[in-house]
Each structure stands twice: as structure tokens, then as C-alpha cells.
């Protein structure tokens, strides 16, 4: 049965694979004058198509007497925030240089190649001399060497880099930020705006559920002598459990007259967030050793996150309220372990606004400029860096204060992940797909290691369980809050606690046939999968749910019967991949667990999202969606070793003067598994710290 379910997915994977071999199609517009043989007298508009990362790319090429006079993308589903430069630059260069062979745009290789393949197909349809087009291949020449002067250099144009650059500039420093890709954003382009922060005021506005109280009661039952908590190896974390139990008892005493699920307010504390960081990241490696978060880095994050969020919201304006009014409604992003997730702006909007704030503060931003090495003086202080533009131009950047590394992790370098891995074993290969942008290859880590920097936690990379089976990205699927999600196997049965940590979810899903599972969603479908009452046409991750249905990424039905039939139809008319009976039974069983606030099957700690099947089937604007998913590389836990002031440390544990780091290029904070929603909090918190210290030169 599972083989039939995968039929549509595997067919799409074959299509994507074909694009890598140059698969393309061509057509001649009705207004064209056909060319004879391979001559150069063709005139008219000719079309060619190929397959990119997100779907079909179609080029309309205008030819006048054998000369290319215009190239236009008439169909392109590539993500603009990643491929915008390629979409604009390549058509212009084709006309200017009379070729379809150009340099791929950094950070948009797949989109670039698709555009060039489609243009070549159009040129072939026009009967142009393909050998001559290839002979005209153009590569921008390198310019003369350049030298730049600044106070602070920030390497990396994602959230951590811009946070550092803005803070340093606001602190009075002259700041240059360089980004390897053709567009800013880095891996922050892939984030969904989830920001964890302990927020007592927001918690006071919600009701503590019975399941949440049961979880808190479970924490009170823990003992510092419990061997499973591994305090013998990490004794410093025992004090966090003691503080958490004190915080819970105080909370209970203050709300002794209130009842969970009725009128007891929500609860959170620094100790609870730290406890989740500890238990969420406490992992055993394949050699039997254990890994835990650095308690000082974790405490710094938990204590500082709300202040960072308020800085982003109030000073930078990077806020996206979850609620209908002016306030913020807490939720639980996948793998967060507790409803402390706030919203900030997502992807392109966030990066565009960050750039505007940075440039207003005086930051100079260069894209397509990759750092290649760090420069040090005779005492080992970092005094700048060398860099190279995409066209090969060499640059020396001298700094008065030093360098902030915010160049991201290395999930786009699966061979590097595999080299260090001591956790996933055979579940990981050097070809594992990733959610990351293609420029996250570990450059910053390698540059810092070359001058003696230490690393920590490189043994583990996080897999995002709910990724596209085709692309590895977090697109092309529909889901809601982790407390409401229902994950099913190929038989339609739940197989895991959907509220668990991401590596737990990934391991459970990878044990299924072909490593593929399905998220069963029921209800309204809105932006980012939240239940906002939107319709099927509501945009999600840059596309609409209807587009996902049309492209075969998800199955949709206004009733469970229609949903089951949709899975059968997409599987080539074979017996239903999922039966209505199996789906209904799974939902009804889950509903009973929500009502009882207890999950005897998988012990899901926070249960929500009971599904009113009859109400949904009666409403034409909502329905049911099944999204196929598979784990892919998402976040590297390890990186450069830093202290709480974001100084990079050398292998002797000493500060490397003039060098700071923030974001995924660092390690030690998340240990063996990062909580969902902690990444954005981490990059902006430590970016803010690094930028402030770099501006002050301390």
C-alpha cells in the first residue's frame, strides 16, 4: 500500500532529476518565421521550457533575423527571494552577449540553470546556431584588486549578520556587511517567523491546559538523583531543575483557587525554558558519550530572548502579531516543547526590512562577495579579512575593531555533515537533502579554524522531519500548531508523539518505509498553515494550497471520502492509498485523547486541535489535507566555540581578540538537538551581543 502512496511523489522526483540532465521542451510561436536548417535568419517569438526548483520555467525569446533581441520569463515559479537576481540578470546578459551559456548566479544555481536550459530550448526552436551561441559563452571578468577600510566587518547577510551590523552601526561604528550569495537572507530566508521567549505577560492571557499541568506535575516528581537526567556528567544543570520545581510550586501557590483548563493562567519561566533546552538537547552519541548544552550560553539565551524580541518589535518594527488585535498569541512551533513561540516577520519581508534598517543606520552591504580568510596581526588579533567577488575580484578589508562571523552552518555541505556525524549513522548520507540555502557550506567555521579557533558540537546536525520529500525544503505542505498536528504512516495510523523534539520525530519517521510519513490536517488553511479561517487559495510559503494540489504535492478533499479518493487517483487509479474508514478512525481516536487530555498511545504532552468532521464536511471553504513529508538536514548543532559575549575562543579556551561570532556558525547552545523556535531567538540575541561588543571593540 505504501508503494502506491509514493507513486505520485516518486514520479515528481524523477521529473526533478530529469531537469538536472538538461530536460527541456521547445515550441515555436505562431507569429514566428521558421528558420531553415541552422541558419541565422529566424525572426519571431520562440518558447522553451525546463524544470527548476519550484516548477516549470518558460522563456519567450524574441529573435530578429537570427539575433536575440529580447528574453522574457513568461512562467517562473522560483522563489523570488532567492532567484530574483538570476531572473533579472540572465535574460539581459543573453541579449547583450548573444548566448545562453552564462555564469550561474551565486545562491541560485538551480534557478539559473533552469533559465539557461529553457532559453537554449527556445534558441533551438528558432533554429539559431547553437555552436555559435556556446562559443559566445560569457563570464564576467575579474576587476583590479580592491582595499576597503571599516571599523567592523560582518561576514554573512542573514538574521545574525544584520542583527550584528545594525547594533554595531547604532553603536557608532562604521560597518561593512558582505554576503556570499546574490541576495541577502542566508538561512533566515527559510525561517517561518517562530521566536521563543519567556513572556509572563503573554502567558497571563492564556489558560493552562490540563495536559500542560500534567507535564508540570511530572517535573515536580523528578529527582536530582535520577540517573536518566545525567547530572553525574552535567552537575551544573541540577540547579536548573531545583529552580524549576521552586518556580512551579510558587505558581501553584499563587493560583491555588484556580483550575487548569478552566481559569488557571499559562505558566513559563526562565528555568522552564532552560530545562527544555537541556532535555531537548541532551543526546547520546553513537560511541556512548553524552552531549549537553553549555549552561551559561543557554541561560544567556533564555534570559535575553524577550528583550531581543522587544528590540525587534519596538525598535526595528519586525513584528507579526499572531492574534487578531495588537497583541501576540503564543503558540508552539514544531519541536518547541512549550507554547512560548512568538511571531516576527518571515523570510523576504524580514530581510527587506532588516536591510532598510541597516542602511538607514549607515551599514554598507555588498552581495556576491565571499570572505576567503581572516587577517591577523603579530599578536593574533583579527584585523580584517580577504574576500572575493563572484567575478573573481580580490578584496582586502581592513578593520579597526575586528570581524563578526555570521556566515551560517553547513547543512548545504552534507559531505561535511557526514564527516563529523556521530549521531545519525546510516540515516545520513553525503547526499541528504537540506532545507538550507545552497551557500551554507561551513566557510566561516573553516576560516576561523585556520587561525586557531575551537569548535564544539560538530557531531550532530538536526534533521527537520516535516520537509518536502522531493526538495528537502519546508515548502509544499500544510500543517498547524504542533499541539494540533496528526502524523500518520502509510496505513493512516499515528506513529509518534507529534509534540516531541525534532530528532525524535525524525528518527521515528525514518523508520517508516522510504522514510516518508504524512501530516493529516483538518480545518481552515491559512498562511503558514495556521488556522486563520482562510480558504484553499490562501498563500502559504509563497504558493497557494491550490497550487500544491495542482502540482501533486498534497492531497485535498472537502470530505474524508474525497480525500481518500484523491490519494487513490494520484496513485494511478490503484486501490485507495488511504481509506475513509482509516482516516476517520484515526481522527476520532485523536479527538478522544484531546477530550481526555491524555494520549495513552504516545503520551503527547500538549493535546489540542480536536476535529469536528461533520462541521468541516459541511463547510465548502475548508476541508482536509494530507502532506507527504520526509526528514532533511536543517540545522548544524555545532560550530565555533564562543562565550556569552560572543567572543570566539581558541583551542586553549582563550578569546581570539577582534573576532566575534553569532548564529548557526557557532556551537554549544543547542547541544544534540535545537528546539523549534530557538534558532531565530539565538541568531538575533547573539547577533545583538556580538554587534554591540564589536562596536565597542571589547
C-alpha positions in Angstrom: 0.0 0.0 0.0 2.8 2.4 0.8 4.3 1.9 -2.6 1.1 3.1 -4.2 1.1 6.2 -1.9 4.5 7.1 -3.1 3.8 6.7 -6.8 3.0 10.4 -7.4 5.9 11.5 -5.2 8.4 9.3 -7.0 7.2 10.4 -10.4 7.8 14.0 -9.4 11.2 13.1 -8.1 12.0 11.6 -11.5 10.9 14.9 -13.1 13.2 16.9 -10.8 16.0 14.5 -11.6 15.4 14.9 -15.3 15.9 18.7 -15.0 19.4 18.0 -13.8 20.2 16.2 -17.0 19.1 19.1 -19.2 15.5 18.1 -19.8 13.7 20.9 -21.7 10.9 21.5 -24.2 10.6 24.0 -27.1 7.8 25.4 -29.1 7.5 28.0 -31.9 5.1 30.8 -31.5 2.5 31.3 -34.3 4.0 34.6 -35.3 7.4 33.3 -36.0 9.1 32.8 -39.4 10.7 29.3 -39.4 14.4 29.3 -40.0 15.9 26.9 -42.5 18.4 24.4 -41.1 20.8 26.0 -38.7 20.9 29.4 -40.4 20.6 32.7 -38.7 17.6 34.3 -40.4 14.9 33.4 -38.0 12.5 36.0 -36.8 9.7 35.8 -34.3 9.0 34.8 -30.7 10.1 31.3 -29.7 9.4 29.5 -26.4 11.4 27.0 -24.4 10.8 25.4 -21.1 12.7 23.5 -18.4 12.1 22.4 -14.8 13.5 24.5 -11.9 13.4 24.0 -8.2 9.8 25.1 -7.8 8.3 24.0 -11.1 8.3 24.9 -14.8 10.4 27.7 -16.1 9.4 29.1 -19.6 11.3 31.6 -21.6 9.9 33.6 -24.6 12.8 34.6 -26.8 12.4 37.3 -29.4 14.6 36.8 -32.5 15.1 39.3 -35.3 17.0 37.9 -38.3 18.9 35.5 -36.3 19.7 37.9 -33.4 18.3 37.6 -29.9 16.7 40.9 -29.1 14.7 40.0 -26.0 14.4 37.2 -23.4 11.4 37.2 -21.1 10.4 34.7 -18.4 6.8 34.1 -19.1 6.5 31.3 -16.4 8.7 31.0 -13.4 7.8 29.6 -10.0 11.2 30.0 -8.5 11.3 31.8 -5.1 11.9 35.5 -5.8 13.8 36.0 -2.5 16.4 33.5 -3.7 16.3 33.7 -7.5 15.4 37.4 -8.2 18.9 38.3 -9.4 19.1 35.3 -11.7 15.6 36.1 -13.1 16.7 39.7 -13.9 20.3 39.3 -14.8 20.4 36.3 -17.1 17.9 37.4 -19.7 19.7 40.7 -20.0 23.1 39.0 -20.5 21.7 36.7 -23.1 20.7 39.6 -25.2 23.9 41.5 -24.6 26.2 38.6 -25.3 24.1 36.6 -27.7 24.5 33.4 -25.7 22.6 31.1 -23.4 25.7 30.0 -21.6 26.5 32.2 -18.6 27.7 32.1 -15.1 25.1 30.7 -12.7 24.1 33.3 -10.1 25.6 32.6 -6.7 23.0 31.1 -4.4 20.5 30.5 -7.2 22.3 27.7 -9.2 19.2 25.6 -9.9 17.1 28.5 -11.0 20.0 29.8 -13.1 20.5 26.5 -14.9 16.7 26.1 -15.5 16.6 29.6 -17.1 19.6 28.8 -19.3 18.1 25.4 -20.3 14.8 27.0 -21.2 16.5 29.7 -23.2 18.6 27.1 -25.1 15.4 25.2 -25.9 13.9 28.5 -27.3 17.0 29.2 -29.3 16.9 25.7 -30.7 13.3 26.2 -31.7 14.3 29.4 -33.5 16.9 27.4 -35.5 19.8 29.5 -34.2 23.4 28.3 -34.5 23.8 26.5 -31.2 27.5 26.1 -31.6 27.9 29.8 -32.1 25.8 30.5 -29.0 28.1 28.3 -27.0 31.1 30.0 -28.4 29.7 33.3 -27.2 29.6 32.0 -23.6 30.1 34.9 -21.2 31.8 35.0 -17.9 32.3 38.4 -16.2 36.0 39.2 -15.9 37.6 40.0 -12.6 38.4 43.6 -11.8 41.5 45.1 -10.2 42.3 44.2 -6.6 40.5 46.4 -4.1 41.1 47.5 -0.5 38.3 48.6 1.8 38.6 50.2 5.3 36.0 49.9 8.1 35.6 49.6 11.8 33.6 46.4 11.8 33.2 43.8 9.1 30.3 41.4 9.3 30.5 38.2 7.3 27.1 36.9 6.4 23.8 38.6 5.5 21.3 36.6 7.4 19.5 37.4 10.6 22.5 37.1 12.8 24.6 39.2 10.5 22.1 42.0 10.1 21.4 42.0 13.9 25.1 42.4 14.5 25.6 45.0 11.8 22.6 47.1 12.9 23.7 47.0 16.5 27.3 47.9 15.7 26.2 50.8 13.5 23.8 52.1 16.1 26.8 51.9 18.5 28.7 54.4 16.3 30.9 52.0 14.3 31.5 52.2 10.5 30.2 48.8 9.3 30.5 46.8 6.1 28.5 43.6 5.7 29.4 41.1 3.0 27.2 38.3 1.7 28.3 35.4 -0.4 25.0 35.0 -2.2 23.5 37.2 -4.8 20.7 38.0 -2.4 20.6 38.7 1.3 19.0 36.5 3.9 21.0 33.3 4.1 19.2 30.6 6.0 17.0 33.2 7.6 15.1 33.2 4.3 14.0 29.6 5.3 12.6 30.5 8.7 8.9 30.9 9.5 9.0 33.7 12.0 8.9 31.5 15.1 10.7 33.2 18.1 10.8 31.5 21.5 10.8 33.8 24.5 9.6 33.5 28.1 6.8 36.1 28.3 4.9 36.2 31.6 2.5 38.9 30.3 1.5 36.9 27.3 1.2 33.7 29.4 -1.2 35.6 31.7 -3.6 36.0 28.8 -4.0 32.3 28.1 -5.3 29.3 30.1 -3.0 26.5 31.2 -4.4 23.2 29.8 -4.8 20.0 31.8 -2.1 18.3 29.7 0.3 21.2 30.4 -0.4 20.9 34.2 0.2 17.2 34.0 3.6 17.9 32.4 4.5 20.4 35.2 3.4 17.8 37.8 5.8 15.4 36.1 8.6 17.9 36.5 7.9 18.2 40.2 8.2 14.4 40.5 11.7 14.4 39.1 14.7 14.0 41.4 18.3 15.4 41.0 19.4 11.8 41.8 17.7 10.4 38.7 20.3 8.7 36.6 18.4 9.3 33.4 19.0 13.1 33.8 22.7 12.6 33.7 23.6 15.1 36.4 26.6 13.0 37.1 28.1 14.3 33.9 26.4 17.7 33.8 26.0 18.6 37.5 25.6 22.2 36.8 22.1 21.5 35.3 20.8 20.1 38.6 20.3 23.6 39.9 18.0 24.4 37.0 15.7 21.5 37.9 15.7 22.7 41.5 14.8 26.2 40.4 12.1 25.0 38.0 10.4 23.0 40.8 10.5 26.1 43.0 9.0 28.2 40.2 6.2 25.7 39.6 5.4 25.4 43.3 5.3 29.2 43.6 3.0 29.4 40.6 0.7 26.7 42.1 0.5 28.6 45.4 -0.3 31.8 43.7 -3.1 30.1 41.7 -4.4 27.7 44.4 -8.0 28.8 43.8 -7.8 28.2 40.0 -8.3 25.1 37.8 -6.2 24.0 34.8 -8.3 24.1 31.7 -10.8 26.5 33.3 -9.2 29.6 34.7 -5.6 28.9 35.6 -3.3 31.2 33.6 -0.5 30.0 31.5 2.9 29.3 33.0 6.5 29.8 31.8 9.8 30.7 33.4 13.5 31.1 32.6 14.1 27.8 34.3 11.5 26.0 32.3 12.9 27.3 29.0 16.4 26.3 30.2 15.1 22.9 31.2 13.7 22.3 27.7 17.0 23.4 26.2 18.8 20.9 28.4 16.4 17.9 28.0 15.7 18.8 24.4 19.4 18.8 23.6 20.7 16.1 25.9 21.7 13.4 23.5 23.8 10.2 23.4 26.3 9.8 20.6 26.9 6.5 18.8 30.1 6.0 20.9 28.1 6.1 24.1 29.2 9.7 25.2 26.6 12.3 26.0 26.2 15.9 24.9 24.5 18.8 26.7 24.2 22.5 26.2 26.6 24.9 27.7 24.6 26.2 30.7 25.9 29.7 30.5 25.1 30.1 26.8 21.7 28.6 27.4 20.9 30.8 30.4 22.0 33.9 28.4 19.7 33.0 25.6 16.7 32.2 27.9 17.2 35.4 29.9 17.8 37.7 26.9 15.3 36.4 24.3 12.4 38.5 25.5 14.5 41.7 25.4 15.7 40.8 22.0 12.1 40.2 20.8 11.1 43.6 22.2 14.0 45.3 20.5 13.0 43.7 17.2 9.4 44.6 17.8 9.6 48.1 19.2 12.9 49.4 17.8 13.1 47.6 14.4 9.4 47.1 13.7 10.0 43.4 12.8 6.8 42.1 14.4 3.9 39.9 13.1 1.2 39.6 15.7 -0.3 36.2 16.0 -3.6 37.5 17.3 -6.3 39.4 15.6 -5.6 42.6 17.6 -2.4 44.4 18.5 -1.2 41.6 20.9 0.7 38.5 20.4 -0.8 35.0 20.8 1.7 32.4 21.9 1.8 29.1 20.1 4.1 26.0 19.8 6.2 25.7 16.6 7.2 22.1 15.8 9.7 20.8 18.3 9.5 23.8 20.7 8.2 21.7 23.6 6.1 24.5 25.1 3.8 27.3 23.9 6.3 30.2 24.2 6.6 30.9 20.5 6.1 34.5 19.3 5.9 35.7 15.7 8.3 38.0 13.9 8.2 38.8 10.2 9.1 35.9 7.9 11.5 35.4 5.1 11.7 38.1 2.4 9.7 40.7 4.4 12.0 40.3 7.4 15.2 40.6 5.3 14.0 43.6 3.3 13.1 45.4 6.5 16.4 44.5 8.1 18.3 45.8 5.2 16.4 49.0 5.2 17.1 49.5 8.9 20.8 48.6 8.4 21.3 51.0 5.6 19.5 53.8 7.4 22.0 53.2 10.3 24.9 53.5 7.8 25.8 49.9 7.1 27.3 49.3 3.6 26.0 46.0 2.2 27.8 44.0 -0.5 26.3 40.9 -2.1 28.1 38.3 -4.2 31.2 38.9 -2.0 32.6 35.9 -0.2 35.0 36.1 2.6 38.0 33.8 2.0 40.3 34.2 5.0 40.7 36.1 8.3 43.7 38.5 8.7 45.6 38.7 12.0 48.4 40.8 13.3 51.6 39.6 15.0 49.7 39.1 18.3 46.9 37.0 16.7 44.3 39.8 16.8 41.9 39.7 13.9 42.3 42.9 11.9 40.3 42.1 8.8 39.6 39.6 6.1 40.2 38.8 2.4 37.2 38.4 0.1 36.4 37.7 -3.5 33.6 38.9 -5.6 31.6 36.5 -7.8 33.6 37.7 -10.8 36.9 36.9 -9.1 37.9 40.4 -8.0 40.1 40.1 -4.9 39.4 42.4 -1.9 41.3 43.1 1.3 39.1 44.5 4.1 41.0 46.2 6.9 39.1 46.7 10.2 39.8 48.9 13.2 37.8 46.8 15.6 37.5 43.3 14.0 35.2 40.9 12.4 31.8 39.3 13.3 31.3 35.9 11.7 27.7 35.2 10.9 28.1 33.0 7.9 25.7 30.2 8.9 26.2 26.5 9.3 27.0 23.7 6.9 23.8 21.8 6.1 24.3 22.6 2.4 27.5 20.7 2.7 26.2 17.2 3.5 29.6 15.6 3.0 31.0 17.8 5.8 28.0 16.9 8.0 28.6 13.2 7.3 32.3 13.6 8.1 31.6 14.8 11.6 28.4 12.9 12.3 28.4 10.7 15.4 24.6 10.5 15.8 22.6 9.6 12.7 24.8 6.9 11.2 23.3 5.2 8.1 20.3 7.5 8.2 22.6 10.3 6.9 24.5 10.3 3.6 26.7 12.8 1.9 23.7 13.4 -0.5 21.0 14.0 2.1 18.7 16.8 1.1 18.5 20.1 3.1 16.1 22.8 4.0 19.0 25.3 3.8 20.1 27.8 1.1 22.9 26.4 -1.0 25.5 28.8 0.4 25.5 27.3 3.9 28.7 25.3 3.4 30.7 26.0 6.6 33.0 28.7 5.2 33.2 30.7 8.4 34.0 27.7 10.5 36.9 26.7 8.3 38.3 30.3 8.1 38.2 30.6 11.9 39.7 27.1 12.4 42.6 28.2 10.2 43.6 30.8 12.8 43.2 28.5 15.8 39.5 28.8 16.7 38.0 25.9 18.6 34.7 24.1 17.7 32.1 22.3 19.7 29.2 20.0 19.0 30.1 19.2 15.4 29.0 15.6 15.9 25.3 16.4 15.4 23.2 18.0 12.7 19.4 18.4 13.2 17.1 16.9 10.6 13.8 18.7 10.0 11.2 15.9 9.9 8.5 17.8 8.1 10.3 18.5 4.9 9.4 18.0 1.2 10.3 14.5 0.1 11.2 16.0 -3.3 13.3 19.0 -2.4 14.2 18.8 1.2 12.6 22.2 1.8 9.9 23.1 4.3 7.6 24.1 1.4 4.8 22.3 -0.3 2.9 21.1 2.8 0.1 22.1 5.2 0.1 21.9 9.0 -0.8 23.8 12.1 0.5 24.2 15.7 2.5 21.2 16.9 -0.2 20.6 19.6 -2.8 20.1 16.9 -0.8 18.0 14.3 -1.7 14.5 13.4 1.1 12.4 11.8 0.2 9.2 10.2 2.1 6.3 8.5 1.1 4.7 5.1 -1.7 2.9 6.8 -3.3 6.0 8.2 -2.2 5.3 11.8 -0.4 7.7 14.2 3.1 6.6 14.9 4.7 9.2 17.1 4.2 12.0 19.7 3.9 15.0 17.4 4.9 17.3 20.2 8.3 15.7 20.7 11.7 17.1 19.8 12.7 17.2 16.1 15.3 14.5 16.2 12.8 12.1 18.0 10.3 12.9 15.2 12.9 12.4 12.5 14.1 9.1 13.9 10.5 7.8 14.1 9.7 8.8 10.6 12.9 7.5 9.1 12.0 4.1 10.5 8.9 4.0 8.1 9.1 2.6 4.6 11.2 5.0 2.4 11.3 7.4 5.4 8.1 9.1 4.3 5.1 9.9 6.5 2.1 12.1 6.2 0.6 15.1 8.1 -3.2 14.9 8.2 -4.6 18.4 8.5 -8.2 19.2 9.0 -9.8 22.7 9.1 -9.2 26.1 7.6 -5.9 26.5 5.8 -4.2 29.9 6.2 -0.8 31.5 5.9 2.0 29.2 7.2 -0.6 26.5 7.9 -2.2 28.3 10.8 -6.0 28.0 11.3 -6.9 31.6 10.4 -10.2 30.9 8.6 -8.7 31.4 5.1 -9.7 29.4 2.1 -8.0 26.9 -0.1 -6.5 29.7 -2.2 -4.7 31.3 0.8 -1.0 31.6 0.1 1.5 29.5 2.2 5.3 29.7 1.9 5.0 31.7 -1.3 2.4 29.5 -3.1 -1.3 28.6 -2.6 -2.7 25.4 -1.3 -4.5 25.0 -4.7 -1.1 25.2 -6.4 0.2 22.4 -4.1 -2.8 20.3 -5.1 -2.3 21.0 -8.8 1.4 20.2 -8.6 0.8 16.9 -6.8 2.5 18.0 -3.5 -0.6 17.5 -1.3 -3.9 15.8 -1.4 -7.1 17.7 -0.6 -10.7 16.8 -0.1 -13.7 18.7 1.2 -14.8 15.5 2.9 -12.8 12.5 4.1 -14.3 10.4 1.3 -13.0 13.0 -1.3 -9.6 13.0 0.4 -9.3 9.2 0.3 -10.3 9.3 -3.4 -7.7 12.0 -4.1 -5.0 9.8 -2.8 -6.2 6.9 -4.9 -6.4 9.0 -8.1 -2.9 10.3 -7.7 -1.6 6.8 -7.2 -2.7 5.9 -10.7 -6.1 4.6 -10.0 -5.0 1.7 -7.8 -6.8 0.8 -4.6 -7.1 3.8 -2.2 -3.8 4.7 -0.6 -5.8 5.8 2.4 -9.3 4.6 3.2 -12.0 6.9 4.5 -12.5 4.5 7.4 -8.9 4.5 8.4 -8.7 8.3 8.3 -12.0 8.7 10.2 -10.9 6.2 12.9 -7.6 8.0 13.4 -9.2 11.4 13.8 -11.9 10.1 16.1 -9.4 8.4 18.3 -7.2 11.5 18.4 -10.3 13.6 19.3 -11.0 11.3 22.3 -7.4 11.9 23.5 -7.9 15.7 23.2 -11.1 15.4 25.2 -9.5 13.3 27.9 -6.3 15.4 27.8 -4.3 12.1 27.8 -2.6 10.2 24.9 -2.2 6.6 26.0 -0.6 5.7 22.7 2.4 8.1 22.5 1.9 10.3 25.6 1.7 13.6 23.7 2.2 16.3 26.4 0.1 19.1 24.9 -3.1 18.0 23.1 -5.2 20.3 21.1 -7.0 20.5 17.8 -10.0 18.2 18.1 -11.5 17.9 14.6 -15.3 18.3 14.1 -15.5 16.1 11.0 -19.2 16.8 10.3 -18.7 20.6 10.6 -15.8 20.6 8.2 -17.5 18.4 5.7 -20.5 20.8 5.7 -18.4 23.9 5.0 -17.3 24.3 1.4 -14.5 26.7 2.3 -12.5 24.3 4.4 -11.5 20.6 4.3 -8.8 18.0 4.8 -5.2 17.9 3.5 -2.6 15.2 3.6 1.0 16.3 3.1 3.8 13.7 2.4 6.9 14.6 4.4 10.4 13.3 4.8 13.3 14.4 7.1 16.1 16.5 5.6 19.1 18.4 7.0 18.0 21.5 8.8 20.5 22.9 11.4 24.0 22.1 12.4 24.2 22.0 16.2 28.0 22.5 16.3 30.3 25.3 15.2 32.7 27.8 16.6 33.1 27.9 20.4 32.0 31.2 21.9 31.5 32.7 25.3 28.4 34.6 26.5 29.8 37.8 25.0 30.0 36.2 21.6 33.8 36.1 21.6 35.3 33.3 19.6 37.6 31.1 21.7 40.8 29.3 20.5 41.7 25.7 21.2 43.3 26.8 24.5 40.0 28.4 25.7 41.3 31.9 25.2 39.5 34.8 23.5 40.6 35.5 19.9 40.8 39.3 20.1 38.9 41.0 17.3 36.7 38.1 16.4 33.1 37.5 17.4 30.5 35.1 16.1 26.7 34.6 16.2 24.1 32.3 14.7 24.5 28.9 13.3 28.2 29.3 12.7 28.5 28.8 16.5 28.0 25.7 18.7 27.4 24.9 22.3 24.0 26.4 22.8 21.7 23.7 21.5 23.8 20.5 22.1 22.4 17.5 20.3 19.1 18.9 19.3 17.8 22.5 18.9 14.3 23.4 20.0 12.0 24.6 17.3 11.7 28.4 17.7 15.1 28.8 19.4 17.0 29.5 16.2 15.6 32.9 15.5 15.9 33.8 19.1 19.5 32.6 19.1 20.6 34.5 15.9 19.2 37.8 16.9 20.2 37.6 20.6 23.8 36.7 19.9 24.0 38.9 16.8 22.9 41.8 19.0 25.5 40.9 21.6 28.3 40.4 19.0 27.5 43.7 17.2 27.5 45.7 20.5 30.8 44.3 21.6 32.3 44.7 18.1 31.3 48.4 18.0 32.9 48.9 21.4 35.9 46.9 20.5 35.6 44.7 23.6 
